[in-house]
């Protein structure tokens, strides 16, 4: 292929989730995106011949009409992802299914994302810094799904509703520098030590944090990956992200989630008033002006119960929307009895405190209750608001919904 002067234009490094979690592989594909059959043959005949001989015979029997007709094109081509990445020099990706939630940069246009990656069309290291923090990790673990025993990163609940901090320029710059340092450190150590994997590195990091003794094999990974240095970068990054939110770094996991849910609702209310905090203003304003699709902040519990699960491009994570319960709030003969008189507590004004109060009342109930039952525990509380918080707790895994009402998880 070296005889073709522009051959490299059509060669892409094909990256998958396993390239993040395990040892990166060198896989290359021929990508004729945007070209019809005649143009592909004229521009890169050597590559076209490879596809003609190796791909077309199989595509001729493909059950999907679009695959048969466009046999020279790679896969589904993920047009939405390509459009979102247009003009960027890199994008952020994480393995959809992984033990450790790690985000990395991949360069454009030479890299093409596989469907096992959740791809995010952002190139600013500020975003990879926030996404790599403990704050986002707690959110993703609580809102995402699982595959067997491994957490799954899903675009719908994990990214779209996540509220980024309203950081100052100085705070953004600090997070940006730490995000760059984090991505560069891991890549540098892996390049210097073939066989060193992200999973191995973060297994050791987990043991360092817990104070467990390292085995001989883990000590080698620690030395090759400079894991203590990695830990310091992560610690500094967590501190910088907490500062950007204006929150103390001593928050528990539950407190982090409660504050994120409250902030998510605040952002949704802002957007109803016309204030939208774009992540990529120029690109998202174009979408908004075109079809009203530029708004990416979604509330964790505002979906219609009749909405179907939706799936994005082949190169993005599946988006699964949290759903309201159909029978929530209705009386049922099967629910636990509620005392005739309940000591009422003041209804908090802050959403995070409201969430904490509802969760505590639910746990104290010791059975299945409705929103109407829990309202009786508070002065001036409204059943629709309590039900909304209960649905949020279900989405976060802190409560479960039954045909008769709600119970503590």
C-alpha positions in Angstrom: 0.0 0.0 0.0 3.0 2.3 0.3 2.8 3.0 -3.5 -0.5 4.9 -2.9 0.4 8.5 -1.9 -2.8 9.0 0.0 -3.3 5.5 1.3 -2.9 6.7 5.0 -6.0 8.9 4.5 -8.1 5.7 4.4 -6.3 3.7 7.1 -7.7 3.9 10.6 -6.5 2.6 13.9 -9.4 0.5 15.1 -9.7 0.8 18.9 -12.0 -1.2 21.2 -12.8 -1.5 24.9 -10.1 -4.1 25.4 -7.5 -1.7 24.2 -8.2 0.3 27.3 -8.6 -2.4 29.9 -6.0 -4.9 28.5 -2.8 -4.6 26.3 -3.5 -2.2 23.4 -3.6 -4.0 20.0 -2.5 -2.6 16.6 -5.6 -3.1 14.4 -6.1 -1.2 11.2 -9.2 -0.9 8.9 -9.8 0.6 5.5 -12.3 3.4 5.9 -14.1 4.8 2.8 -16.6 6.9 4.7 -18.1 9.6 2.5 -17.2 7.9 -0.8 -19.3 6.1 -3.3 -18.1 2.8 -4.9 -16.5 4.5 -7.9 -14.7 7.2 -5.9 -13.4 4.6 -3.4 -12.0 2.5 -6.3 -10.4 5.6 -7.9 -8.9 7.1 -4.7 -7.4 3.9 -3.2 -7.5 1.0 -5.7 -5.2 -1.2 -3.7 -7.3 -0.9 -0.6 -10.5 -1.3 -2.6 -9.2 -4.6 -4.0 -8.7 -5.9 -0.5 -12.3 -5.1 0.4 -13.5 -6.5 -2.9 -11.8 -9.8 -2.3 -12.2 -10.2 1.4 -15.3 -8.3 2.5 -17.7 -8.2 -0.4 -18.2 -12.1 -0.6 -19.4 -12.0 3.0 -21.4 -8.8 2.7 -23.3 -10.3 -0.3 -25.0 -12.7 2.1 -25.5 -10.2 4.9 -29.2 -10.1 6.1 -29.1 -6.3 6.4 -29.8 -4.5 3.2 -27.7 -1.5 4.1 -24.7 -3.7 4.6 -25.1 -5.5 1.3 -25.6 -2.3 -0.7 -22.7 -0.4 0.9 -20.3 -3.3 1.0 -17.2 -1.1 0.6 -18.0 1.0 3.7 -16.9 0.0 7.2 -19.7 -1.2 9.5 -22.4 1.3 10.2 -20.0 4.3 10.0 -21.5 6.0 13.1 -22.5 9.2 11.2 -23.7 11.0 14.4 -20.4 10.3 16.2 -18.4 11.4 13.1 -20.4 14.6 12.9 -19.9 15.3 16.6 -16.2 14.7 16.2 -15.8 16.9 13.1 -13.2 19.5 13.7 -11.8 17.9 16.9 -8.3 16.6 17.2 -9.2 13.9 19.7 -12.1 12.4 21.6 -12.6 10.8 25.0 -13.4 7.1 25.3 -14.0 4.6 28.0 -14.7 0.8 27.8 -18.4 0.3 28.0 -17.9 -2.7 30.4 -14.9 -2.6 32.8 -14.0 -3.2 36.4 -12.3 0.2 36.6 -13.8 3.3 35.1 -11.0 4.8 33.1 -11.3 7.5 30.4 -8.6 8.1 27.7 -8.0 10.3 24.7 -7.8 8.9 21.2 -6.5 11.1 18.3 -8.5 12.0 15.3 -8.8 11.3 12.5 -6.6 8.3 12.7 -8.6 6.4 15.3 -12.0 4.7 14.7 -14.0 3.6 17.7 -15.5 0.2 18.1 -19.0 -0.4 19.5 -17.5 -1.7 22.8 -16.3 1.9 23.6 -18.4 4.7 24.9 -17.1 7.7 22.9 -17.5 11.3 24.0 -17.0 14.0 21.5 -15.0 16.4 23.7 -11.3 17.2 23.3 -10.7 19.6 26.3 -8.8 17.8 29.0 -10.9 19.6 31.6 -13.7 17.1 30.8 -11.5 14.0 31.0 -10.4 15.4 34.4 -13.9 15.7 35.7 -15.0 12.3 34.3 -11.9 10.7 35.9 -12.7 12.0 39.3 -14.2 10.2 42.3 -17.3 12.4 41.9 -18.1 11.1 38.4 -17.0 7.6 39.3 -19.5 7.4 42.1 -22.3 8.7 39.8 -21.4 6.2 37.0 -21.3 3.2 39.3 -24.7 4.1 40.8 -26.5 5.0 37.6 -25.0 2.6 35.1 -25.8 -1.0 34.6 -23.7 -4.2 35.0 -22.6 -7.1 32.8 -22.0 -10.1 35.0 -19.9 -8.6 37.8 -18.5 -5.6 35.8 -19.9 -2.1 35.8 -21.3 -0.8 32.5 -21.0 2.8 31.3 -24.2 3.8 29.6 -24.6 7.1 27.8 -28.2 7.7 28.9 -27.9 7.5 32.7 -24.1 7.9 33.2 -23.2 10.9 31.0 -26.3 12.9 29.8 -27.8 13.7 33.2 -24.4 14.2 34.9 -24.0 17.8 36.0 -20.5 19.2 35.5 -19.3 21.8 38.0 -19.8 25.5 37.3 -16.0 26.0 37.5 -14.1 29.2 37.3 -11.4 29.6 34.6 -8.7 29.0 37.1 -10.4 25.9 38.5 -10.9 24.6 34.9 -7.2 25.1 34.1 -6.1 23.2 37.2 -8.4 20.3 36.3 -7.3 20.5 32.7 -3.6 20.2 33.6 -4.3 17.2 35.9 -6.4 15.5 33.2 -3.6 15.9 30.7 -1.1 14.6 33.2 -3.3 11.6 34.0 -3.8 10.5 30.4 -0.1 11.1 29.5 1.2 9.2 32.6 -0.7 6.0 31.8 0.2 6.1 28.1 3.9 6.8 28.8 4.2 3.9 31.3 2.4 1.5 29.0 4.5 2.4 26.1 7.7 1.9 28.1 6.5 -1.5 29.5 4.6 -3.7 27.0 2.2 -6.0 28.7 1.3 -3.4 31.4 -2.5 -3.1 31.4 -4.8 -0.5 32.8 -6.7 -3.2 34.8 -3.4 -4.4 36.4 -2.4 -0.8 37.2 -5.7 0.0 38.8 -5.9 -3.2 40.7 -2.6 -2.2 42.3 -3.9 1.4 42.9 -6.9 -0.1 44.7 -4.6 -2.1 47.0 -2.5 1.0 47.7 -5.6 2.9 48.8 -6.8 0.0 51.0 -3.4 -0.4 52.6 -3.1 -4.1 51.5 0.3 -5.6 51.0 1.4 -6.1 47.4 2.5 -9.4 46.0 5.8 -9.7 44.0 3.9 -9.4 40.8 2.0 -6.4 42.0 5.2 -4.7 43.1 6.5 -5.0 39.6 3.3 -3.5 38.2 3.6 -0.8 40.8 7.2 0.0 39.7 6.5 -0.2 36.0 3.3 1.8 36.1 4.6 4.3 38.7 1.4 3.7 40.5 2.2 5.8 43.5 2.6 8.8 41.1 -0.7 7.8 39.5 -2.3 7.8 42.9 -1.1 11.3 43.6 -2.4 12.6 40.3 -5.8 11.1 41.1 -5.8 12.5 44.6 -4.9 16.0 43.3 -7.5 15.7 40.6 -10.2 14.7 43.1 -9.3 17.6 45.3 -9.5 20.0 42.3 -12.9 18.7 41.2 -14.4 18.9 44.7 -13.1 22.6 44.9 -14.8 23.3 41.5 -18.1 22.0 42.9 -17.5 23.9 46.1 -17.9 20.8 48.1 -15.8 19.4 51.0 -13.5 16.5 49.9 -14.7 14.5 53.0 -18.2 13.7 51.5 -19.3 10.1 51.6 -20.3 8.3 48.5 -24.0 8.7 49.4 -23.5 12.4 50.1 -21.8 12.9 46.7 -24.8 11.2 45.0 -27.3 13.3 46.9 -25.6 16.5 45.9 -25.3 15.5 42.3 -29.0 14.6 42.1 -29.8 18.0 43.6 -27.5 19.8 41.2 -29.0 17.8 38.3 -32.5 19.2 39.2 -31.1 22.7 39.6 -29.6 22.5 36.1 -32.9 21.2 34.6 -34.7 24.1 36.2 -32.1 26.5 34.8 -32.7 25.2 31.3 -36.4 25.7 31.6 -35.6 29.4 32.3 -33.3 29.5 29.2 -29.9 29.1 30.8 -28.1 26.1 29.3 -24.5 25.3 30.2 -23.2 24.0 26.9 -20.2 21.6 27.0 -19.4 22.6 23.4 -21.3 25.8 22.8 -20.6 26.3 19.1 -21.5 22.7 18.1 -24.5 22.4 20.4 -25.9 25.7 19.4 -25.9 24.5 15.8 -27.9 21.4 16.9 -30.3 23.5 18.9 -30.9 25.9 16.0 -31.3 23.0 13.5 -33.6 20.6 15.3 -33.7 21.6 19.0 -31.5 18.6 19.9 -28.6 20.6 21.4 -29.7 20.3 25.1 -27.7 17.4 26.7 -28.6 17.9 30.3 -31.3 15.4 31.2 -32.9 14.9 34.6 -32.3 11.5 36.2 -36.0 10.8 36.8 -37.9 12.9 34.2 -38.5 10.2 31.5 -42.0 9.2 30.4 -42.8 5.6 31.5 -43.8 4.7 28.0 -40.5 5.7 26.5 -38.6 2.8 24.9 -34.9 2.2 25.5 -32.9 4.0 22.9 -29.6 3.1 21.3 -27.1 5.5 19.8 -24.5 5.0 17.1 -22.6 1.7 16.9 -19.6 3.5 18.5 -21.4 4.8 21.5 -22.7 3.2 24.7 -26.3 2.2 24.8 -28.5 4.8 26.4 -31.0 3.4 28.8 -33.5 5.8 30.4 -34.6 5.4 34.0 -38.4 5.0 34.1 -41.2 6.0 36.5 -43.2 3.2 38.1 -46.7 2.8 36.7 -48.3 2.1 40.0 -46.4 4.4 42.3 -48.5 6.3 44.8 -51.5 3.9 44.6 -52.9 2.2 47.6 -52.5 -1.6 47.8 -53.7 -4.2 50.2 -50.3 -5.8 50.2 -48.3 -2.9 51.6 -47.1 -2.6 55.2 -49.5 -0.8 57.6 -48.7 2.8 58.6 -49.4 4.0 62.1 -52.4 6.3 62.4 -50.3 9.1 63.8 -46.7 9.9 62.7 -44.4 12.4 64.3 -43.9 15.1 61.5 -40.5 16.6 60.8 -39.9 19.9 58.9 -39.6 19.5 55.1 -36.1 20.6 54.1 -35.8 23.3 51.5 -32.6 22.0 49.9 -33.1 19.1 47.5 -30.1 17.1 48.8 -31.5 17.3 52.3 -35.0 16.3 51.0 -33.4 13.3 49.3 -31.7 12.3 52.5 -34.9 12.8 54.6 -37.0 10.7 52.2 -34.3 7.9 52.1 -34.2 7.9 55.9 -38.0 7.7 56.2 -38.1 4.9 53.7 -35.5 2.9 55.6 -37.4 3.5 58.9 -40.7 2.3 57.5 -39.4 -1.3 57.4 -41.7 -2.3 54.5 -43.4 -1.2 51.3 -44.9 2.3 51.4 -46.2 4.8 48.9 -45.3 8.4 48.5 -48.5 9.4 50.2 -47.4 7.3 53.2 -44.1 9.1 53.5 -45.6 12.5 53.1 -47.2 12.0 56.5 -43.7 12.1 58.1 -43.1 15.7 57.1 -44.7 19.1 57.4 -45.6 20.8 54.1 -44.2 18.0 51.9 -46.1 17.2 48.7 -46.7 13.7 47.4 -45.6 14.4 43.8 -42.2 15.7 45.1 -41.7 12.8 47.4 -42.6 10.4 44.6 -40.1 12.1 42.3 -37.3 11.7 44.9 -38.3 8.0 45.4 -37.9 7.4 41.7 -34.5 9.1 41.9 -33.5 6.8 44.7 -34.6 3.8 42.6 -32.5 5.0 39.7 -29.5 5.3 42.0 -30.0 1.9 43.5 -30.9 3.1 47.0 -34.5 2.0 46.8 -36.6 -0.6 44.9 -40.0 -0.3 43.3 -42.7 -2.9 43.7 -46.3 -3.2 42.4 -47.5 -1.9 45.8 -45.0 1.0 46.3 -41.4 1.5 47.4 -39.0 -0.2 49.7 -35.5 0.5 50.9 -32.9 -1.4 48.7 
